[in-house]
Amino acid sequence: MTAKTQAHVWPTLHYDDAPAAIEFLETALGFEVVASYPDDDNPAVIHHAELRWPPGGAIMLGSGRGMPEAPRPKGTGSVYLMTDRPDDLYARVEAAGATVIRPIRDEDYADNARGFSITDPEGNIWSIGSYAGQ
């Protein structure tokens, strides 16, 4: 596991099948699970999970039915991940069978930036690229 970094922004996503989402995010994108709290009676329901993005940052997720205080339809989230190695990560997501909605390309909004977009199994959009912001 990588050294702990403190995240100050936590995108949160809801999934019908949170265990499958966690597996996808680990396999395809390289997230690391740091906490996962399944329902005692139904381990397919994840009340809360935290996944660390090794270069920095983190997300929270859970089962929609396990988070009644914030009901939202699945597949309505969008997250941007910054990486210094977008081509390597693109090869990883392709090998994992991710659905690519925008193939890797040079971006027109920043010098030397490259990026791509995929969807996770429930339709959330993950844009990944080397643009680190202003």
Disulfide bonds with the S-S distance in Angstrom:
none
